[in-house]
Amino acid sequence: MKRKPVDFDLIIFDCDGVLVDSEVISCRAHAETLARHGYPITADEVLNRFLGISDREARQTVERELGRKLPDDFEQEVKRTMLQSYASELKAISHAGETIAAIDLPICVASSGTPEKICHGLTCAGLYGRFAPHIFSATQVSRGKPAPDLFLLAAKEMNTPPARCLVIEDSVPGVTGAVAAGMTVFGFFGGSHCREGHAAMLRAAGAAETFGDMRQLPTLVARKGALIAGFSRA
């Protein structure tokens, strides 16, 4: 039976690392491609430096450090490398599908990835139909995470006041952006890329709750919503 959370009108999910367990694959693809273009970096370093940051802004950082532009088809090269692994390795985050089905609220995706990457990842994980057409990408705003722009766009398109939105994020830039948008944020640390101390980093960035198992989300949403509603009435 579905449980309806209290005092939230919309749940905004990040994609990579929250719905699909793709961060390790993505970081490896970026590291391999950057190394081919004279920017030696490991997958772990990509994770540490660019988790939650849009591809556009990560590219700008690399180009500043290189002192030159990357090839025009750099993103396509990364995509080709990544998709080779997606077919055999990509999976949905454990219990993501059943968790989404258990929450009787509007939902959408707001991700730093390109629309093609988001849609492909959700499709491979069997989750695309749960969200389409309510899928928003950092390519639709001038500033990606940690700016609040993407979350504010999602709230506007979904006709929901930011204060009544709950965001599920796995990255510090994502948590920071959602807090700046005036939204409640839960930090998820159940992806294969998350290490010891990840939950503490998310809490330090402003996450109201942290959790490592998607099955915890419906109860956490209901409990936090009730607490927020009670505080508002006080």
C-alpha positions as CSV (number, residue, x, y, z in Angstrom):
1,M,0.0,0.0,0.0
2,K,1.3,3.5,-0.9
3,R,2.1,5.9,1.9
4,K,1.5,9.6,1.3
5,P,4.1,11.8,2.9
6,V,3.1,14.8,4.9
7,D,3.8,18.4,3.9
8,F,5.8,17.8,0.7
9,D,4.1,18.3,-2.7
10,L,7.0,17.1,-4.9
11,I,10.0,14.9,-4.6
12,I,13.0,15.8,-6.9
13,F,15.4,13.0,-7.5
14,D,19.0,13.4,-8.7
15,C,19.8,10.7,-11.2
16,D,23.4,9.4,-11.1
17,G,24.1,7.8,-7.8
18,V,20.5,8.1,-6.6
19,L,18.4,6.3,-9.1
20,V,21.1,4.6,-11.2
21,D,24.4,3.3,-9.9
22,S,26.4,5.0,-12.6
23,E,28.9,7.3,-10.9
24,V,31.8,4.7,-11.0
25,I,31.2,4.0,-14.7
26,S,30.9,7.7,-15.5
27,C,34.1,8.7,-13.6
28,R,36.1,5.9,-15.2
29,A,34.9,7.0,-18.7
30,H,35.8,10.6,-18.0
31,A,39.2,9.7,-16.6
32,E,40.1,7.5,-19.6
33,T,39.0,10.1,-22.1
34,L,40.8,13.0,-20.3
35,A,44.0,11.0,-20.1
36,R,43.9,10.4,-23.9
37,H,43.8,14.2,-24.3
38,G,46.8,15.0,-22.1
39,Y,45.0,15.5,-18.7
40,P,46.1,12.5,-16.6
41,I,43.6,11.8,-13.8
42,T,42.2,8.8,-12.1
43,A,38.6,7.8,-11.7
44,D,38.8,8.5,-8.0
45,E,40.1,12.0,-8.7
46,V,37.3,12.6,-11.1
47,L,34.9,11.5,-8.3
48,N,36.5,13.7,-5.7
49,R,36.6,16.8,-7.8
50,F,33.6,16.7,-10.1
51,L,30.9,14.6,-8.4
52,G,27.6,16.5,-8.8
53,I,29.1,19.1,-11.1
54,S,27.7,19.5,-14.6
55,D,29.8,18.2,-17.5
56,R,29.9,21.7,-18.9
57,E,31.4,23.2,-15.7
58,A,33.8,20.3,-15.3
59,R,35.1,20.8,-18.8
60,Q,35.6,24.5,-18.2
61,T,37.7,23.7,-15.1
62,V,39.9,21.2,-17.1
63,E,40.4,23.6,-20.0
64,R,41.5,26.3,-17.6
65,E,44.1,24.0,-16.1
66,L,45.2,22.7,-19.4
67,G,45.4,26.2,-20.9
68,R,43.7,25.0,-24.1
69,K,40.3,23.8,-25.3
70,L,39.4,20.1,-25.4
71,P,38.2,18.8,-28.8
72,D,34.7,19.7,-29.9
73,D,33.6,16.1,-29.8
74,F,35.0,15.5,-26.3
75,E,31.6,14.9,-24.7
76,Q,30.7,12.5,-27.5
77,E,33.9,10.6,-26.9
78,V,33.1,10.3,-23.2
79,K,29.6,9.2,-24.0
80,R,30.8,6.5,-26.4
81,T,33.2,5.2,-23.7
82,M,30.6,5.3,-21.0
83,L,27.8,3.6,-23.1
84,Q,30.1,0.7,-23.8
85,S,30.0,0.0,-20.1
86,Y,26.4,0.9,-19.5
87,A,25.1,-2.0,-21.5
88,S,26.8,-4.6,-19.3
89,E,27.4,-2.8,-16.0
90,L,24.7,-0.2,-15.3
91,K,22.0,-1.1,-12.8
92,A,19.3,0.8,-10.9
93,I,20.1,1.6,-7.3
94,S,18.8,-1.3,-5.3
95,H,15.1,-1.0,-4.5
96,A,14.7,2.3,-6.3
97,G,11.7,1.1,-8.3
98,E,9.8,-0.3,-5.4
99,T,10.5,2.8,-3.3
100,I,9.2,5.2,-6.0
101,A,6.1,3.0,-6.3
102,A,5.5,3.3,-2.5
103,I,5.4,7.1,-2.5
104,D,2.2,8.7,-3.6
105,L,3.5,12.1,-4.7
106,P,4.5,13.8,-7.9
107,I,8.2,13.1,-8.7
108,C,10.7,14.4,-11.2
109,V,14.4,14.2,-12.0
110,A,16.9,17.1,-11.8
111,S,20.4,16.0,-12.9
112,S,23.7,17.5,-13.9
113,G,23.9,15.1,-16.8
114,T,22.9,15.9,-20.4
115,P,19.3,14.9,-21.4
116,E,20.7,12.0,-23.5
117,K,22.7,10.6,-20.6
118,I,19.9,10.9,-18.1
119,C,17.4,9.3,-20.4
120,H,19.8,6.5,-21.4
121,G,20.7,5.8,-17.8
122,L,17.1,5.7,-16.6
123,T,16.1,3.5,-19.6
124,C,18.9,1.0,-19.0
125,A,17.8,0.8,-15.3
126,G,14.2,0.4,-16.2
127,L,13.1,3.7,-14.6
128,Y,12.5,6.0,-17.5
129,G,8.8,5.4,-17.6
130,R,8.4,6.3,-13.9
131,F,9.6,9.9,-14.6
132,A,9.1,10.9,-18.2
133,P,8.4,13.6,-19.3
134,H,9.4,15.3,-16.0
135,I,13.2,15.1,-16.5
136,F,15.3,18.2,-16.1
137,S,18.9,18.7,-17.1
138,A,21.6,21.2,-16.2
139,T,21.8,22.0,-19.9
140,Q,18.5,23.9,-19.4
141,V,20.0,26.5,-17.0
142,S,22.9,28.9,-17.1
143,R,24.4,27.6,-13.9
144,G,24.5,24.0,-12.7
145,K,24.8,22.6,-9.2
146,P,25.8,23.9,-6.7
147,A,23.7,26.9,-7.9
148,P,20.0,26.5,-7.2
149,D,18.9,27.2,-10.8
150,L,18.2,23.6,-11.8
151,F,16.1,22.9,-8.7
152,L,14.2,26.1,-9.1
153,L,13.5,25.2,-12.8
154,A,12.2,21.8,-11.8
155,A,9.9,23.3,-9.1
156,K,8.6,25.9,-11.5
157,E,7.9,23.4,-14.3
158,M,6.2,21.1,-11.7
159,N,4.1,24.1,-10.4
160,T,5.4,23.6,-6.8
161,P,6.7,26.2,-4.3
162,P,10.3,25.4,-3.5
163,A,9.5,25.2,0.3
164,R,7.2,22.2,-0.5
165,C,9.9,20.3,-2.5
166,L,12.0,17.5,-1.1
167,V,15.3,16.8,-3.0
168,I,17.1,13.4,-2.9
169,E,20.8,14.0,-3.6
170,D,24.1,12.1,-3.3
171,S,26.6,14.9,-3.8
172,V,27.7,17.9,-1.8
173,P,27.1,20.3,-4.8
174,G,23.6,18.9,-5.2
175,V,22.8,19.3,-1.5
176,T,24.2,22.8,-1.5
177,G,22.1,23.8,-4.6
178,A,18.9,22.4,-3.1
179,V,19.4,24.2,0.2
180,A,20.1,27.4,-1.7
181,A,16.8,26.9,-3.5
182,G,15.0,26.8,-0.2
183,M,14.2,23.1,-0.4
184,T,14.5,20.2,2.1
185,V,17.2,17.8,1.1
186,F,17.9,14.1,2.1
187,G,21.3,12.8,1.4
188,F,21.6,9.3,-0.1
189,F,24.9,7.4,0.4
190,G,23.9,3.9,-1.0
191,G,25.6,4.2,-4.3
192,S,28.7,2.1,-5.0
193,H,30.8,5.3,-5.3
194,C,30.1,6.3,-1.7
195,R,32.9,5.9,0.8
196,E,33.1,6.1,4.6
197,G,32.3,9.6,5.7
198,H,30.0,10.4,2.7
199,A,26.9,10.7,4.9
200,A,28.7,13.2,7.2
201,M,29.8,15.3,4.2
202,L,26.2,15.4,3.0
203,R,24.9,16.4,6.5
204,A,27.6,19.1,6.7
205,A,26.4,20.5,3.4
206,G,22.8,20.8,4.8
207,A,21.1,17.5,4.3
208,A,18.2,17.2,6.8
209,E,18.5,13.4,6.8
210,T,20.9,10.8,5.4
211,F,20.2,7.2,4.4
212,G,21.9,4.4,2.7
213,D,19.0,2.1,1.8
214,M,16.3,3.3,-0.6
215,R,13.7,1.3,1.3
216,Q,14.1,3.8,4.2
217,L,12.9,6.7,2.1
218,P,9.1,6.5,2.5
219,T,9.3,6.3,6.3
220,L,11.9,9.1,6.4
221,V,9.7,11.3,4.2
222,A,6.6,10.8,6.3
223,R,8.5,11.4,9.5
224,K,10.4,14.5,8.4
225,G,7.2,15.9,6.7
226,A,5.3,15.5,10.0
227,L,8.1,17.3,11.9
228,I,8.2,20.2,9.4
229,A,4.4,20.5,9.5
230,G,4.5,20.5,13.3
231,F,7.2,23.1,13.5
232,S,5.3,25.3,11.0
233,R,2.2,25.2,13.2
234,A,4.2,26.1,16.4
